[in-house]
C-alpha cells in the first residue's frame, strides 16, 4: 500500500517510512531479541544471576550500539558484546566488593 488515492498514506510516503517499519527500527528489534536470547543462555550457563533482566542490560546495550554505529555487525554480534561486557563488569564489581 502506497500513498495516493485509497492508499491511506500521504503522497510520497511508503510503509517503510513509518516509525516502527523503518530498517533501523527493524534492526533495533532484532538486536533486542538477540540480546534476550543471549541473556537466556547466560542464565543457563550461570554467567549472570537468574534474576537478571533485559532492563539490567540497557546501559551496556546503548553503549555498544553507540560504539558500533556505522559498523557492519549483526544483531547477534551486538548481543554477544553486550553480554560479555555485562558479565565482565559484574565480575569486576564483585572483586572490588570482596
ChimeraX commands (.cxc) that place a marker at each C-alpha (Angstrom):
marker #1 position 0.00,0.00,0.00 radius 0.5
marker #1 position 1.49,3.31,-1.03 radius 0.5
marker #1 position 0.44,6.91,-0.80 radius 0.5
marker #1 position -2.21,8.17,-3.15 radius 0.5
marker #1 position -5.90,7.72,-3.50 radius 0.5
marker #1 position -7.16,4.80,-1.44 radius 0.5
marker #1 position -3.69,4.04,-0.09 radius 0.5
marker #1 position -4.21,5.58,3.31 radius 0.5
marker #1 position -0.81,7.27,3.28 radius 0.5
marker #1 position 0.13,10.76,2.22 radius 0.5
marker #1 position 1.54,11.09,-1.30 radius 0.5
marker #1 position 5.17,10.00,-1.46 radius 0.5
marker #1 position 5.07,8.13,1.87 radius 0.5
marker #1 position 5.78,4.40,1.91 radius 0.5
marker #1 position 5.18,1.91,4.68 radius 0.5
marker #1 position 8.95,1.72,5.22 radius 0.5
marker #1 position 8.97,5.39,6.24 radius 0.5
marker #1 position 6.58,4.88,9.15 radius 0.5
marker #1 position 8.29,4.68,12.57 radius 0.5
marker #1 position 8.47,1.05,13.57 radius 0.5
marker #1 position 8.72,-0.08,9.96 radius 0.5
marker #1 position 11.95,1.69,9.08 radius 0.5
marker #1 position 15.02,-0.53,8.52 radius 0.5
marker #1 position 16.74,0.92,11.60 radius 0.5
marker #1 position 13.67,0.11,13.72 radius 0.5
marker #1 position 13.57,-3.46,12.47 radius 0.5
marker #1 position 17.31,-3.82,13.18 radius 0.5
marker #1 position 16.84,-2.44,16.71 radius 0.5
marker #1 position 14.11,-5.00,17.37 radius 0.5
marker #1 position 16.40,-7.77,16.12 radius 0.5
marker #1 position 19.16,-6.56,18.45 radius 0.5
marker #1 position 16.82,-6.65,21.45 radius 0.5
marker #1 position 15.62,-10.17,20.56 radius 0.5
marker #1 position 19.21,-11.39,20.09 radius 0.5
marker #1 position 20.18,-9.83,23.43 radius 0.5
marker #1 position 17.27,-11.57,25.15 radius 0.5
marker #1 position 18.43,-14.88,23.64 radius 0.5
marker #1 position 22.00,-14.27,24.83 radius 0.5
marker #1 position 20.69,-13.42,28.29 radius 0.5
marker #1 position 18.79,-16.71,28.48 radius 0.5
marker #1 position 21.96,-18.59,27.50 radius 0.5
marker #1 position 23.99,-16.66,30.07 radius 0.5
marker #1 position 21.50,-17.58,32.79 radius 0.5
marker #1 position 21.67,-21.25,31.82 radius 0.5
marker #1 position 25.49,-21.12,31.97 radius 0.5
marker #1 position 25.17,-19.32,35.32 radius 0.5
marker #1 position 27.20,-16.39,33.96 radius 0.5
marker #1 position 24.60,-14.00,35.35 radius 0.5
marker #1 position 22.10,-14.32,38.21 radius 0.5
marker #1 position 18.73,-15.77,37.25 radius 0.5
marker #1 position 17.04,-12.51,38.31 radius 0.5
marker #1 position 18.89,-10.53,35.62 radius 0.5
marker #1 position 16.53,-8.96,33.08 radius 0.5
marker #1 position 16.92,-7.14,29.79 radius 0.5
marker #1 position 16.37,-3.92,31.74 radius 0.5
marker #1 position 19.66,-4.56,33.57 radius 0.5
marker #1 position 21.45,-4.57,30.20 radius 0.5
marker #1 position 20.06,-1.34,28.67 radius 0.5
marker #1 position 23.02,0.84,29.65 radius 0.5
marker #1 position 25.52,-1.60,28.17 radius 0.5
marker #1 position 23.34,-2.13,25.10 radius 0.5
marker #1 position 23.16,1.59,24.40 radius 0.5
marker #1 position 26.92,1.92,24.87 radius 0.5
marker #1 position 27.70,-0.94,22.48 radius 0.5
marker #1 position 25.22,0.29,19.87 radius 0.5
marker #1 position 26.77,3.78,20.07 radius 0.5
marker #1 position 30.29,2.41,19.62 radius 0.5
marker #1 position 29.31,0.15,16.73 radius 0.5
marker #1 position 27.20,2.69,14.84 radius 0.5
marker #1 position 28.16,2.50,11.18 radius 0.5
marker #1 position 29.97,-0.82,11.60 radius 0.5
marker #1 position 28.84,-3.85,9.62 radius 0.5
marker #1 position 27.71,-6.04,12.52 radius 0.5
marker #1 position 24.83,-8.41,13.05 radius 0.5
marker #1 position 22.33,-8.20,15.90 radius 0.5
marker #1 position 23.86,-11.39,17.29 radius 0.5
marker #1 position 27.35,-9.84,17.37 radius 0.5
marker #1 position 26.00,-6.83,19.24 radius 0.5
marker #1 position 24.18,-9.09,21.70 radius 0.5
marker #1 position 27.30,-11.16,22.41 radius 0.5
marker #1 position 29.31,-7.98,23.04 radius 0.5
marker #1 position 26.61,-6.65,25.39 radius 0.5
marker #1 position 26.51,-9.82,27.47 radius 0.5
marker #1 position 30.29,-10.11,27.53 radius 0.5
marker #1 position 30.70,-6.59,28.85 radius 0.5
marker #1 position 27.89,-7.01,31.35 radius 0.5
marker #1 position 29.44,-10.20,32.75 radius 0.5
marker #1 position 32.91,-8.61,32.88 radius 0.5
marker #1 position 31.58,-5.59,34.76 radius 0.5
marker #1 position 29.72,-7.74,37.26 radius 0.5
marker #1 position 32.87,-9.78,37.89 radius 0.5
marker #1 position 34.92,-6.60,38.41 radius 0.5
marker #1 position 32.32,-5.21,40.82 radius 0.5
marker #1 position 32.32,-8.48,42.77 radius 0.5
marker #1 position 36.15,-8.38,43.03 radius 0.5
marker #1 position 36.10,-4.78,44.24 radius 0.5
marker #1 position 33.50,-5.58,46.89 radius 0.5
marker #1 position 35.25,-8.73,48.10 radius 0.5
marker link #1:1,2 radius 0.2
marker link #1:2,3 radius 0.2
marker link #1:3,4 radius 0.2
marker link #1:4,5 radius 0.2
marker link #1:5,6 radius 0.2
marker link #1:6,7 radius 0.2
marker link #1:7,8 radius 0.2
marker link #1:8,9 radius 0.2
marker link #1:9,10 radius 0.2
marker link #1:10,11 radius 0.2
marker link #1:11,12 radius 0.2
marker link #1:12,13 radius 0.2
marker link #1:13,14 radius 0.2
marker link #1:14,15 radius 0.2
marker link #1:15,16 radius 0.2
marker link #1:16,17 radius 0.2
marker link #1:17,18 radius 0.2
marker link #1:18,19 radius 0.2
marker link #1:19,20 radius 0.2
marker link #1:20,21 radius 0.2
marker link #1:21,22 radius 0.2
marker link #1:22,23 radius 0.2
marker link #1:23,24 radius 0.2
marker link #1:24,25 radius 0.2
marker link #1:25,26 radius 0.2
marker link #1:26,27 radius 0.2
marker link #1:27,28 radius 0.2
marker link #1:28,29 radius 0.2
marker link #1:29,30 radius 0.2
marker link #1:30,31 radius 0.2
marker link #1:31,32 radius 0.2
marker link #1:32,33 radius 0.2
marker link #1:33,34 radius 0.2
marker link #1:34,35 radius 0.2
marker link #1:35,36 radius 0.2
marker link #1:36,37 radius 0.2
marker link #1:37,38 radius 0.2
marker link #1:38,39 radius 0.2
marker link #1:39,40 radius 0.2
marker link #1:40,41 radius 0.2
marker link #1:41,42 radius 0.2
marker link #1:42,43 radius 0.2
marker link #1:43,44 radius 0.2
marker link #1:44,45 radius 0.2
marker link #1:45,46 radius 0.2
marker link #1:46,47 radius 0.2
marker link #1:47,48 radius 0.2
marker link #1:48,49 radius 0.2
marker link #1:49,50 radius 0.2
marker link #1:50,51 radius 0.2
marker link #1:51,52 radius 0.2
marker link #1:52,53 radius 0.2
marker link #1:53,54 radius 0.2
marker link #1:54,55 radius 0.2
marker link #1:55,56 radius 0.2
marker link #1:56,57 radius 0.2
marker link #1:57,58 radius 0.2
marker link #1:58,59 radius 0.2
marker link #1:59,60 radius 0.2
marker link #1:60,61 radius 0.2
marker link #1:61,62 radius 0.2
marker link #1:62,63 radius 0.2
marker link #1:63,64 radius 0.2
marker link #1:64,65 radius 0.2
marker link #1:65,66 radius 0.2
marker link #1:66,67 radius 0.2
marker link #1:67,68 radius 0.2
marker link #1:68,69 radius 0.2
marker link #1:69,70 radius 0.2
marker link #1:70,71 radius 0.2
marker link #1:71,72 radius 0.2
marker link #1:72,73 radius 0.2
marker link #1:73,74 radius 0.2
marker link #1:74,75 radius 0.2
marker link #1:75,76 radius 0.2
marker link #1:76,77 radius 0.2
marker link #1:77,78 radius 0.2
marker link #1:78,79 radius 0.2
marker link #1:79,80 radius 0.2
marker link #1:80,81 radius 0.2
marker link #1:81,82 radius 0.2
marker link #1:82,83 radius 0.2
marker link #1:83,84 radius 0.2
marker link #1:84,85 radius 0.2
marker link #1:85,86 radius 0.2
marker link #1:86,87 radius 0.2
marker link #1:87,88 radius 0.2
marker link #1:88,89 radius 0.2
marker link #1:89,90 radius 0.2
marker link #1:90,91 radius 0.2
marker link #1:91,92 radius 0.2
marker link #1:92,93 radius 0.2
marker link #1:93,94 radius 0.2
marker link #1:94,95 radius 0.2
marker link #1:95,96 radius 0.2
marker link #1:96,97 radius 0.2
marker link #1:97,98 radius 0.2
view
